[in-house]
Amino acid sequence: MKLLLSSLIIIGILYPISESAKSGGGGRSRGVRGRSRVYTGRMPILIPNRNSASTGYYENKDGARIIKASHFELDYMLGRKITFFCMAQGFPRPEITWFKDGIELYHHKFFQVHEWPIGNDTMKSKMEIDPATQKDAGYYECQADNQYAVDRRGFRTDYVMISY
């Protein structure tokens, strides 16, 4: 147990413990005048220490990183166009792949991806669905990857119906 705790960094130690919890009792503790005390706070987040090899991998200066992307939530009207944007940087230039609900999207007649390489290290990608149907609602992701790293951004979308 000591070895495990010594190999972790503890962040956010703002988790107060009530007197009843310390003594093993459950529920809220009672104050002097019978008022209940509610303890709030954050749970500690444990992050493993990284050695130099993993730091070199996760923080590689040439790794693929998404530098611009669409907003994370979009409501669309049925029959209109859905457009998502993603721009990534890295060396070698990253490839961008689009996913819907965790499954890679492939070209079909209502789905198009346009890509623009910029310099030696940047790729710009735009994904369009036109016309949009009810089936197009879901969680979309763009994934940028090269030999050093993978980065992802997600976008949730749902349709709206306007009635007159």
Backbone as JSON Lines, residues from 0, in Angstrom:
{"i":0,"aa":"M","n":[0.83,-1.19,0.0],"ca":[0.0,0.0,0.0],"c":[0.87,1.25,0.0]}
{"i":1,"aa":"K","n":[1.97,1.25,0.8],"ca":[2.85,2.41,0.82],"c":[3.47,2.64,-0.54]}
{"i":2,"aa":"L","n":[3.88,1.56,-1.2],"ca":[4.49,1.67,-2.51],"c":[3.51,2.28,-3.5]}
{"i":3,"aa":"L","n":[2.25,1.83,-3.47],"ca":[1.24,2.36,-4.38],"c":[1.01,3.84,-4.13]}
{"i":4,"aa":"L","n":[0.86,4.26,-2.89],"ca":[0.63,5.67,-2.59],"c":[1.84,6.53,-2.91]}
{"i":5,"aa":"S","n":[3.03,5.99,-2.74],"ca":[4.21,6.79,-3.04],"c":[4.41,6.99,-4.53]}
{"i":6,"aa":"S","n":[3.82,6.13,-5.35],"ca":[3.98,6.28,-6.79],"c":[2.86,7.11,-7.42]}
{"i":7,"aa":"L","n":[2.01,7.72,-6.59],"ca":[0.92,8.55,-7.09],"c":[1.05,9.98,-6.6]}
{"i":8,"aa":"I","n":[0.62,10.9,-7.42],"ca":[0.54,12.3,-7.03],"c":[-0.92,12.57,-6.7]}
{"i":9,"aa":"I","n":[-1.18,13.18,-5.56],"ca":[-2.56,13.45,-5.17],"c":[-2.85,14.92,-5.43]}
{"i":10,"aa":"I","n":[-3.95,15.16,-6.17],"ca":[-4.34,16.51,-6.55],"c":[-5.72,16.79,-5.97]}
{"i":11,"aa":"G","n":[-5.93,18.0,-5.49],"ca":[-7.26,18.42,-5.04],"c":[-7.65,17.78,-3.72]}
{"i":12,"aa":"I","n":[-6.9,17.97,-2.67],"ca":[-7.19,17.36,-1.38],"c":[-8.18,18.21,-0.61]}
{"i":13,"aa":"L","n":[-9.24,18.61,-1.21],"ca":[-10.27,19.41,-0.54],"c":[-11.5,18.55,-0.31]}
{"i":14,"aa":"Y","n":[-11.32,17.44,0.4],"ca":[-12.42,16.53,0.66],"c":[-12.58,16.35,2.16]}
{"i":15,"aa":"P","n":[-13.31,17.27,2.81],"ca":[-13.46,17.17,4.26],"c":[-14.27,15.94,4.65]}
{"i":16,"aa":"I","n":[-13.97,15.4,5.82],"ca":[-14.66,14.22,6.32],"c":[-15.44,14.63,7.56]}
{"i":17,"aa":"S","n":[-16.72,14.26,7.63],"ca":[-17.54,14.62,8.78],"c":[-17.11,13.79,9.99]}
{"i":18,"aa":"E","n":[-17.45,14.29,11.18],"ca":[-17.09,13.58,12.41],"c":[-17.73,12.2,12.45]}
{"i":19,"aa":"S","n":[-18.98,12.1,11.95],"ca":[-19.64,10.8,11.98],"c":[-18.96,9.82,11.03]}
{"i":20,"aa":"A","n":[-18.44,10.32,9.91],"ca":[-17.74,9.44,8.98],"c":[-16.42,8.97,9.57]}
{"i":21,"aa":"K","n":[-15.74,9.89,10.33],"ca":[-14.48,9.51,10.96],"c":[-14.7,8.41,11.99]}
{"i":22,"aa":"S","n":[-15.82,8.48,12.71],"ca":[-16.08,7.5,13.75],"c":[-16.73,6.24,13.21]}
{"i":23,"aa":"G","n":[-17.0,6.24,11.91],"ca":[-17.58,5.05,11.31],"c":[-19.08,5.13,11.14]}
{"i":24,"aa":"G","n":[-19.71,6.16,11.66],"ca":[-21.16,6.32,11.52],"c":[-21.51,6.86,10.16]}
{"i":25,"aa":"G","n":[-22.73,6.68,9.74],"ca":[-23.13,7.18,8.43],"c":[-23.98,8.42,8.57]}
{"i":26,"aa":"G","n":[-24.29,9.03,7.47],"ca":[-25.19,10.18,7.48],"c":[-24.51,11.46,7.88]}
{"i":27,"aa":"R","n":[-25.34,12.45,8.24],"ca":[-24.84,13.77,8.6],"c":[-24.54,13.83,10.1]}
{"i":28,"aa":"S","n":[-23.61,14.68,10.48],"ca":[-23.33,14.87,11.9],"c":[-24.17,16.03,12.41]}
{"i":29,"aa":"R","n":[-24.5,16.02,13.68],"ca":[-25.31,17.07,14.29],"c":[-24.41,18.06,15.01]}
{"i":30,"aa":"G","n":[-24.67,19.33,14.81],"ca":[-23.92,20.39,15.5],"c":[-24.44,20.57,16.91]}
{"i":31,"aa":"V","n":[-23.91,21.55,17.6],"ca":[-24.25,21.8,18.99],"c":[-25.73,22.11,19.14]}
{"i":32,"aa":"R","n":[-26.3,22.9,18.24],"ca":[-27.69,23.32,18.38],"c":[-28.64,22.45,17.55]}
{"i":33,"aa":"G","n":[-28.21,21.29,17.13],"ca":[-29.1,20.4,16.4],"c":[-29.17,20.67,14.91]}
{"i":34,"aa":"R","n":[-28.42,21.66,14.41],"ca":[-28.4,21.92,12.97],"c":[-27.52,20.89,12.28]}
{"i":35,"aa":"S","n":[-27.92,20.47,11.12],"ca":[-27.08,19.48,10.43],"c":[-25.99,20.2,9.65]}
{"i":36,"aa":"R","n":[-24.81,19.62,9.68],"ca":[-23.66,20.13,8.91],"c":[-23.5,19.28,7.67]}
{"i":37,"aa":"V","n":[-23.43,19.92,6.54],"ca":[-23.21,19.2,5.29],"c":[-21.8,19.53,4.84]}
{"i":38,"aa":"Y","n":[-21.02,18.5,4.61],"ca":[-19.64,18.67,4.16],"c":[-19.6,18.48,2.66]}
{"i":39,"aa":"T","n":[-19.0,19.44,2.0],"ca":[-18.86,19.34,0.55],"c":[-17.39,19.48,0.22]}
{"i":40,"aa":"G","n":[-17.03,19.08,-0.94],"ca":[-15.65,19.19,-1.37],"c":[-15.42,18.38,-2.62]}
{"i":41,"aa":"R","n":[-14.18,18.29,-3.01],"ca":[-13.82,17.55,-4.21],"c":[-13.13,16.25,-3.83]}
{"i":42,"aa":"M","n":[-13.35,15.25,-4.63],"ca":[-12.66,13.98,-4.45],"c":[-11.23,14.15,-4.92]}
{"i":43,"aa":"P","n":[-10.27,13.49,-4.3],"ca":[-8.9,13.57,-4.79],"c":[-8.76,12.86,-6.12]}
{"i":44,"aa":"I","n":[-7.96,13.43,-7.0],"ca":[-7.68,12.81,-8.3],"c":[-6.27,12.27,-8.24]}
{"i":45,"aa":"L","n":[-6.11,11.01,-8.54],"ca":[-4.81,10.37,-8.47],"c":[-4.22,10.25,-9.87]}
{"i":46,"aa":"I","n":[-3.03,10.76,-10.05],"ca":[-2.35,10.7,-11.33],"c":[-1.02,9.97,-11.12]}
{"i":47,"aa":"P","n":[-0.76,8.92,-11.89],"ca":[0.51,8.21,-11.69],"c":[1.69,9.08,-12.09]}
{"i":48,"aa":"N","n":[2.81,8.92,-11.37],"ca":[4.04,9.62,-11.76],"c":[4.47,9.1,-13.12]}
{"i":49,"aa":"R","n":[4.98,9.98,-13.93],"ca":[5.45,9.56,-15.25],"c":[6.96,9.49,-15.23]}
{"i":50,"aa":"N","n":[7.48,8.44,-15.83],"ca":[8.93,8.38,-15.98],"c":[9.32,9.14,-17.24]}
{"i":51,"aa":"S","n":[10.6,9.27,-17.5],"ca":[11.06,10.1,-18.62],"c":[10.61,9.54,-19.97]}
{"i":52,"aa":"A","n":[10.52,8.21,-20.09],"ca":[10.1,7.62,-21.36],"c":[8.64,7.96,-21.66]}
{"i":53,"aa":"S","n":[7.76,7.86,-20.67],"ca":[6.35,8.17,-20.92],"c":[6.14,9.66,-21.11]}
{"i":54,"aa":"T","n":[6.9,10.49,-20.38],"ca":[6.81,11.94,-20.57],"c":[7.21,12.3,-21.99]}
{"i":55,"aa":"G","n":[8.26,11.67,-22.5],"ca":[8.71,11.92,-23.88],"c":[7.66,11.53,-24.9]}
{"i":56,"aa":"Y","n":[6.87,10.49,-24.58],"ca":[5.82,10.05,-25.49],"c":[4.62,10.97,-25.42]}
{"i":57,"aa":"Y","n":[4.09,11.23,-24.23],"ca":[2.86,11.99,-24.08],"c":[3.04,13.47,-24.35]}
{"i":58,"aa":"E","n":[4.24,13.98,-24.2],"ca":[4.47,15.41,-24.39],"c":[5.46,15.68,-25.52]}
{"i":59,"aa":"N","n":[5.46,14.82,-26.52],"ca":[6.37,14.96,-27.65],"c":[6.02,16.24,-28.41]}
{"i":60,"aa":"K","n":[7.01,17.06,-28.69],"ca":[6.77,18.33,-29.38],"c":[6.26,18.13,-30.8]}
{"i":61,"aa":"D","n":[6.51,16.98,-31.4],"ca":[6.06,16.7,-32.77],"c":[4.76,15.91,-32.82]}
{"i":62,"aa":"G","n":[4.2,15.58,-31.68],"ca":[2.97,14.79,-31.63],"c":[1.78,15.53,-32.2]}
{"i":63,"aa":"A","n":[0.82,14.78,-32.74],"ca":[-0.39,15.37,-33.3],"c":[-1.2,16.04,-32.2]}
{"i":64,"aa":"R","n":[-1.61,17.29,-32.45],"ca":[-2.44,18.04,-31.51],"c":[-3.5,18.79,-32.29]}
{"i":65,"aa":"I","n":[-4.73,18.71,-31.83],"ca":[-5.81,19.47,-32.46],"c":[-5.72,20.89,-31.92]}
{"i":66,"aa":"I","n":[-5.57,21.86,-32.81],"ca":[-5.38,23.25,-32.4],"c":[-6.65,24.09,-32.58]}
{"i":67,"aa":"K","n":[-7.56,23.68,-33.45],"ca":[-8.85,24.35,-33.63],"c":[-9.89,23.29,-33.94]}
{"i":68,"aa":"A","n":[-11.09,23.49,-33.4],"ca":[-12.17,22.53,-33.68],"c":[-13.51,23.21,-33.5]}
{"i":69,"aa":"S","n":[-14.55,22.59,-34.05],"ca":[-15.91,23.11,-33.91],"c":[-16.33,23.11,-32.46]}
{"i":70,"aa":"H","n":[-17.44,23.79,-32.2],"ca":[-18.02,23.76,-30.87],"c":[-18.47,22.35,-30.55]}
{"i":71,"aa":"F","n":[-18.59,22.04,-29.29],"ca":[-18.87,20.67,-28.88],"c":[-20.33,20.27,-29.01]}
{"i":72,"aa":"E","n":[-21.26,21.21,-29.21],"ca":[-22.67,20.84,-29.3],"c":[-23.32,21.6,-30.44]}
{"i":73,"aa":"L","n":[-24.15,20.92,-31.22],"ca":[-24.79,21.54,-32.38],"c":[-26.19,20.98,-32.54]}
{"i":74,"aa":"D","n":[-27.15,21.86,-32.67],"ca":[-28.52,21.46,-33.0],"c":[-28.72,21.8,-34.47]}
{"i":75,"aa":"Y","n":[-29.26,20.85,-35.23],"ca":[-29.46,21.09,-36.66],"c":[-30.92,20.87,-37.03]}
{"i":76,"aa":"M","n":[-31.3,21.45,-38.13],"ca":[-32.66,21.26,-38.64],"c":[-32.62,20.15,-39.69]}
{"i":77,"aa":"L","n":[-33.64,19.33,-39.67],"ca":[-33.72,18.23,-40.64],"c":[-33.72,18.79,-42.05]}
{"i":78,"aa":"G","n":[-32.95,18.14,-42.92],"ca":[-32.88,18.58,-44.32],"c":[-31.8,19.62,-44.58]}
{"i":79,"aa":"R","n":[-31.2,20.18,-43.54],"ca":[-30.13,21.16,-43.7],"c":[-28.77,20.49,-43.61]}
{"i":80,"aa":"K","n":[-27.72,21.29,-43.68],"ca":[-26.35,20.78,-43.66],"c":[-25.78,20.82,-42.25]}
{"i":81,"aa":"I","n":[-25.04,19.75,-41.9],"ca":[-24.25,19.71,-40.66],"c":[-22.79,19.85,-41.08]}
{"i":82,"aa":"T","n":[-22.06,20.73,-40.42],"ca":[-20.64,20.93,-40.73],"c":[-19.83,20.93,-39.44]}
{"i":83,"aa":"F","n":[-18.76,20.15,-39.42],"ca":[-17.8,20.16,-38.32],"c":[-16.42,20.44,-38.88]}
{"i":84,"aa":"F","n":[-15.6,21.13,-38.07],"ca":[-14.28,21.56,-38.49],"c":[-13.23,21.06,-37.5]}
{"i":85,"aa":"C","n":[-12.06,20.71,-38.02],"ca":[-10.97,20.24,-37.17],"c":[-9.64,20.61,-37.83]}
{"i":86,"aa":"M","n":[-8.72,21.18,-37.05],"ca":[-7.39,21.51,-37.58],"c":[-6.35,20.98,-36.6]}
{"i":87,"aa":"A","n":[-5.38,20.23,-37.13],"ca":[-4.38,19.59,-36.28],"c":[-2.98,19.93,-36.77]}
{"i":88,"aa":"Q","n":[-2.05,19.89,-35.81],"ca":[-0.65,20.21,-36.09],"c":[0.23,19.1,-35.53]}
{"i":89,"aa":"G","n":[1.34,18.85,-36.18],"ca":[2.32,17.87,-35.74],"c":[3.3,17.6,-36.87]}
{"i":90,"aa":"F","n":[4.4,16.92,-36.55],"ca":[5.37,16.6,-37.58],"c":[5.79,15.15,-37.43]}
{"i":91,"aa":"P","n":[5.53,14.29,-38.39],"ca":[4.94,14.59,-39.69],"c":[3.48,15.03,-39.57]}
{"i":92,"aa":"R","n":[2.99,15.66,-40.65],"ca":[1.63,16.2,-40.67],"c":[0.64,15.11,-40.26]}
{"i":93,"aa":"P","n":[-0.26,15.42,-39.32],"ca":[-1.22,14.41,-38.86],"c":[-2.27,14.07,-39.91]}
{"i":94,"aa":"E","n":[-2.82,12.88,-39.79],"ca":[-3.98,12.49,-40.57],"c":[-5.2,12.7,-39.68]}
{"i":95,"aa":"I","n":[-6.32,13.13,-40.27],"ca":[-7.55,13.35,-39.51],"c":[-8.59,12.34,-39.96]}
{"i":96,"aa":"T","n":[-9.19,11.65,-38.98],"ca":[-10.22,10.65,-39.22],"c":[-11.47,11.07,-38.45]}
{"i":97,"aa":"W","n":[-12.64,10.89,-39.06],"ca":[-13.91,11.27,-38.44],"c":[-14.66,10.03,-37.97]}
{"i":98,"aa":"F","n":[-15.3,10.14,-36.79],"ca":[-16.05,9.04,-36.19],"c":[-17.44,9.54,-35.79]}
{"i":99,"aa":"K","n":[-18.4,8.63,-35.81],"ca":[-19.75,8.9,-35.26],"c":[-20.08,7.77,-34.31]}
{"i":100,"aa":"D","n":[-20.37,8.13,-33.05],"ca":[-20.69,7.15,-32.01],"c":[-19.64,6.05,-31.93]}
{"i":101,"aa":"G","n":[-18.36,6.43,-32.09],"ca":[-17.24,5.5,-31.95],"c":[-16.91,4.69,-33.19]}
{"i":102,"aa":"I","n":[-17.64,4.87,-34.29],"ca":[-17.41,4.11,-35.52],"c":[-16.89,5.05,-36.6]}
{"i":103,"aa":"E","n":[-15.83,4.62,-37.29],"ca":[-15.23,5.45,-38.33],"c":[-16.24,5.7,-39.46]}
{"i":104,"aa":"L","n":[-16.29,6.95,-39.92],"ca":[-17.19,7.33,-41.0],"c":[-16.5,7.16,-42.34]}
{"i":105,"aa":"Y","n":[-17.23,6.6,-43.29],"ca":[-16.73,6.44,-44.64],"c":[-17.58,7.29,-45.58]}
{"i":106,"aa":"H","n":[-17.03,7.58,-46.74],"ca":[-17.74,8.43,-47.7],"c":[-18.99,7.74,-48.22]}
{"i":107,"aa":"H","n":[-20.05,8.51,-48.33],"ca":[-21.26,8.11,-49.03],"c":[-21.83,9.36,-49.67]}
{"i":108,"aa":"K","n":[-22.93,9.25,-50.39],"ca":[-23.36,10.38,-51.21],"c":[-23.83,11.59,-50.41]}
{"i":109,"aa":"F","n":[-24.18,11.44,-49.13],"ca":[-24.61,12.59,-48.32],"c":[-23.53,13.04,-47.32]}
{"i":110,"aa":"F","n":[-22.38,12.4,-47.34],"ca":[-21.3,12.68,-46.4],"c":[-20.02,12.98,-47.17]}
{"i":111,"aa":"Q","n":[-19.39,14.12,-46.86],"ca":[-18.16,14.49,-47.54],"c":[-17.14,15.03,-46.54]}
{"i":112,"aa":"V","n":[-15.88,14.77,-46.81],"ca":[-14.78,15.32,-46.02],"c":[-13.89,16.09,-46.97]}
{"i":113,"aa":"H","n":[-13.58,17.33,-46.62],"ca":[-12.65,18.15,-47.4],"c":[-11.42,18.39,-46.53]}
{"i":114,"aa":"E","n":[-10.23,18.21,-47.1],"ca":[-8.99,18.41,-46.35],"c":[-8.06,19.34,-47.1]}
{"i":115,"aa":"W","n":[-7.33,20.16,-46.32],"ca":[-6.36,21.09,-46.84],"c":[-5.07,20.98,-46.07]}
{"i":116,"aa":"P","n":[-4.0,20.45,-46.67],"ca":[-2.7,20.46,-45.98],"c":[-2.14,21.89,-45.99]}
{"i":117,"aa":"I","n":[-1.59,22.3,-44.85],"ca":[-1.01,23.63,-44.72],"c":[0.44,23.45,-44.26]}
{"i":118,"aa":"G","n":[1.38,23.84,-45.1],"ca":[2.79,23.67,-44.75],"c":[3.14,22.2,-44.57]}
{"i":119,"aa":"N","n":[4.19,21.96,-43.77],"ca":[4.65,20.59,-43.54],"c":[4.04,19.96,-42.29]}
{"i":120,"aa":"D","n":[3.3,20.76,-41.5],"ca":[2.91,20.25,-40.18],"c":[1.44,20.42,-39.82]}
{"i":121,"aa":"T","n":[0.59,20.93,-40.71],"ca":[-0.79,21.22,-40.34],"c":[-1.76,20.62,-41.36]}
{"i":122,"aa":"M","n":[-2.86,20.08,-40.84],"ca":[-3.93,19.56,-41.69],"c":[-5.24,20.18,-41.21]}
{"i":123,"aa":"K","n":[-6.02,20.67,-42.17],"ca":[-7.31,21.26,-41.9],"c":[-8.36,20.34,-42.53]}
{"i":124,"aa":"S","n":[-9.43,20.02,-41.78],"ca":[-10.44,19.1,-42.27],"c":[-11.84,19.6,-41.95]}
{"i":125,"aa":"K","n":[-12.74,19.46,-42.92],"ca":[-14.14,19.85,-42.72],"c":[-15.01,18.67,-43.13]}
{"i":126,"aa":"M","n":[-15.91,18.29,-42.23],"ca":[-16.83,17.18,-42.49],"c":[-18.23,17.75,-42.67]}
{"i":127,"aa":"E","n":[-18.92,17.32,-43.73],"ca":[-20.26,17.82,-44.03],"c":[-21.23,16.66,-44.27]}
{"i":128,"aa":"I","n":[-22.44,16.83,-43.75],"ca":[-23.54,15.9,-44.04],"c":[-24.66,16.77,-44.59]}
{"i":129,"aa":"D","n":[-25.1,16.47,-45.82],"ca":[-26.11,17.29,-46.47],"c":[-26.94,16.43,-47.42]}
{"i":130,"aa":"P","n":[-28.21,16.28,-47.21],"ca":[-29.06,16.82,-46.16],"c":[-29.0,15.94,-44.9]}
{"i":131,"aa":"A","n":[-29.2,16.56,-43.74],"ca":[-29.16,15.86,-42.46],"c":[-30.51,15.21,-42.16]}
{"i":132,"aa":"T","n":[-30.46,14.01,-41.6],"ca":[-31.68,13.28,-41.23],"c":[-31.66,13.01,-39.72]}
{"i":133,"aa":"Q","n":[-32.7,12.38,-39.2],"ca":[-32.75,12.04,-37.78],"c":[-31.62,11.09,-37.4]}
{"i":134,"aa":"K","n":[-31.23,10.21,-38.31],"ca":[-30.17,9.24,-38.04],"c":[-28.8,9.9,-37.84]}
{"i":135,"aa":"D","n":[-28.66,11.16,-38.24],"ca":[-27.38,11.84,-38.12],"c":[-27.13,12.41,-36.72]}
{"i":136,"aa":"A","n":[-28.12,12.36,-35.84],"ca":[-27.92,12.81,-34.46],"c":[-26.97,11.83,-33.77]}
{"i":137,"aa":"G","n":[-26.08,12.36,-32.92],"ca":[-25.16,11.48,-32.21],"c":[-23.92,12.22,-31.74]}
{"i":138,"aa":"Y","n":[-22.87,11.46,-31.47],"ca":[-21.61,12.0,-30.97],"c":[-20.54,11.81,-32.03]}
{"i":139,"aa":"Y","n":[-20.03,12.92,-32.56],"ca":[-19.0,12.89,-33.6],"c":[-17.65,13.22,-32.98]}
{"i":140,"aa":"E","n":[-16.59,12.65,-33.56],"ca":[-15.23,12.95,-33.11],"c":[-14.33,13.11,-34.32]}
{"i":141,"aa":"C","n":[-13.38,14.04,-34.19],"ca":[-12.29,14.07,-35.15],"c":[-11.06,13.58,-34.4]}
{"i":142,"aa":"Q","n":[-10.28,12.75,-35.07],"ca":[-9.07,12.19,-34.47],"c":[-7.89,12.57,-35.34]}
{"i":143,"aa":"A","n":[-6.9,13.19,-34.73],"ca":[-5.67,13.53,-35.43],"c":[-4.58,12.61,-34.91]}
{"i":144,"aa":"D","n":[-3.84,12.0,-35.82],"ca":[-2.75,11.14,-35.35],"c":[-1.57,11.16,-36.3]}
{"i":145,"aa":"N","n":[-0.4,11.03,-35.72],"ca":[0.83,10.78,-36.45],"c":[1.62,9.75,-35.65]}
{"i":146,"aa":"Q","n":[2.87,9.53,-36.01],"ca":[3.63,8.46,-35.35],"c":[3.93,8.74,-33.89]}
{"i":147,"aa":"Y","n":[3.7,9.98,-33.41],"ca":[4.06,10.33,-32.04],"c":[2.89,10.45,-31.08]}
{"i":148,"aa":"A","n":[1.71,10.78,-31.58],"ca":[0.59,10.99,-30.65],"c":[-0.75,10.93,-31.38]}
{"i":149,"aa":"V","n":[-1.81,10.79,-30.59],"ca":[-3.19,10.81,-31.07],"c":[-3.94,11.82,-30.23]}
{"i":150,"aa":"D","n":[-4.77,12.65,-30.87],"ca":[-5.59,13.62,-30.15],"c":[-7.0,13.54,-30.72]}
{"i":151,"aa":"R","n":[-8.01,13.72,-29.85],"ca":[-9.41,13.64,-30.29],"c":[-10.21,14.79,-29.73]}
{"i":152,"aa":"R","n":[-11.21,15.24,-30.5],"ca":[-12.2,16.21,-30.02],"c":[-13.57,15.67,-30.38]}
{"i":153,"aa":"G","n":[-14.52,15.87,-29.48],"ca":[-15.85,15.35,-29.69],"c":[-16.88,16.46,-29.81]}
{"i":154,"aa":"F","n":[-17.95,16.16,-30.57],"ca":[-19.02,17.11,-30.83],"c":[-20.34,16.36,-30.74]}
{"i":155,"aa":"R","n":[-21.24,16.81,-29.92],"ca":[-22.57,16.19,-29.81],"c":[-23.53,16.98,-30.69]}
{"i":156,"aa":"T","n":[-24.41,16.26,-31.38],"ca":[-25.37,16.92,-32.23],"c":[-26.74,16.25,-32.12]}
{"i":157,"aa":"D","n":[-27.79,17.06,-32.27],"ca":[-29.14,16.55,-32.22],"c":[-30.0,17.42,-33.15]}
{"i":158,"aa":"Y","n":[-31.09,16.87,-33.62],"ca":[-31.94,17.63,-34.53],"c":[-33.02,18.37,-33.76]}
{"i":159,"aa":"V","n":[-33.49,19.43,-34.37],"ca":[-34.61,20.19,-33.82],"c":[-35.7,20.25,-34.88]}
{"i":160,"aa":"M","n":[-36.92,20.19,-34.42],"ca":[-38.06,20.3,-35.34],"c":[-38.78,21.58,-35.04]}
{"i":161,"aa":"I","n":[-38.99,22.38,-36.05],"ca":[-39.7,23.63,-35.89],"c":[-41.09,23.45,-36.5]}
{"i":162,"aa":"S","n":[-42.1,23.66,-35.68],"ca":[-43.48,23.51,-36.17],"c":[-44.13,24.88,-36.23]}
{"i":163,"aa":"Y","n":[-44.94,25.07,-37.22],"ca":[-45.63,26.35,-37.41],"c":[-47.07,26.22,-37.1]}
